[in-house]
């Protein structure tokens, strides 16, 4: 049971991190600070 609770907590934390990273990427894109990868050459 304890390992299931730990997994659930780690999974929830990773979702929060992914959400923050995705929001940052969207903000960077909207601000024109990033380029599509196929335009980097």
Phi and psi in degrees as GROMACS dihedral restraints (atoms count N, CA, C in turn):
[ dihedral_restraints ]
;  ai    aj    ak    al  type     phi  dphi    fc
    3     4     5     6     1   -62.5    20    10
    4     5     6     7     1   -39.0    20    10
    6     7     8     9     1   -67.3    20    10
    7     8     9    10     1   -34.6    20    10
    9    10    11    12     1   -65.6    20    10
   10    11    12    13     1   -40.3    20    10
   12    13    14    15     1   -65.5    20    10
   13    14    15    16     1   -41.0    20    10
   15    16    17    18     1   -64.2    20    10
   16    17    18    19     1   -44.5    20    10
   18    19    20    21     1   -59.5    20    10
   19    20    21    22     1   -45.9    20    10
   21    22    23    24     1   -60.1    20    10
   22    23    24    25     1   -42.4    20    10
   24    25    26    27     1   -65.7    20    10
   25    26    27    28     1   -44.0    20    10
   27    28    29    30     1   -64.1    20    10
   28    29    30    31     1   -40.3    20    10
   30    31    32    33     1   -64.7    20    10
   31    32    33    34     1   -43.7    20    10
   33    34    35    36     1   -62.4    20    10
   34    35    36    37     1   -41.6    20    10
   36    37    38    39     1   -63.3    20    10
   37    38    39    40     1   -39.7    20    10
   39    40    41    42     1   -67.9    20    10
   40    41    42    43     1   -33.8    20    10
   42    43    44    45     1   -65.6    20    10
   43    44    45    46     1   -39.8    20    10
   45    46    47    48     1   -62.8    20    10
   46    47    48    49     1   -43.3    20    10
   48    49    50    51     1   -63.6    20    10
   49    50    51    52     1   -45.4    20    10
   51    52    53    54     1   -61.7    20    10
   52    53    54    55     1   -39.2    20    10
   54    55    56    57     1   -64.1    20    10
   55    56    57    58     1   -43.6    20    10
   57    58    59    60     1   -64.0    20    10
   58    59    60    61     1   -41.9    20    10
   60    61    62    63     1   -64.8    20    10
   61    62    63    64     1   -41.2    20    10
   63    64    65    66     1   -64.9    20    10
   64    65    66    67     1   -42.5    20    10
   66    67    68    69     1   -63.2    20    10
   67    68    69    70     1   -40.1    20    10
   69    70    71    72     1   -64.4    20    10
   70    71    72    73     1   -41.7    20    10
   72    73    74    75     1   -63.4    20    10
   73    74    75    76     1   -40.7    20    10
   75    76    77    78     1   -64.0    20    10
   76    77    78    79     1   -43.7    20    10
   78    79    80    81     1   -62.8    20    10
   79    80    81    82     1   -42.8    20    10
   81    82    83    84     1   -62.1    20    10
   82    83    84    85     1   -42.4    20    10
   84    85    86    87     1   -64.1    20    10
   85    86    87    88     1   -46.6    20    10
   87    88    89    90     1   -64.3    20    10
   88    89    90    91     1   -30.1    20    10
   90    91    92    93     1   -85.1    20    10
   91    92    93    94     1    -2.8    20    10
   93    94    95    96     1    77.8    20    10
   94    95    96    97     1    19.9    20    10
   96    97    98    99     1   -88.4    20    10
   97    98    99   100     1    -3.4    20    10
   99   100   101   102     1  -131.7    20    10
  100   101   102   103     1   160.5    20    10
  102   103   104   105     1  -126.3    20    10
  103   104   105   106     1   150.1    20    10
  105   106   107   108     1   -58.2    20    10
  106   107   108   109     1   143.9    20    10
  108   109   110   111     1   -59.6    20    10
  109   110   111   112     1   -30.5    20    10
  111   112   113   114     1   -75.7    20    10
  112   113   114   115     1    -5.4    20    10
  114   115   116   117     1  -104.4    20    10
  115   116   117   118     1     9.3    20    10
  117   118   119   120     1   -80.4    20    10
  118   119   120   121     1   -13.9    20    10
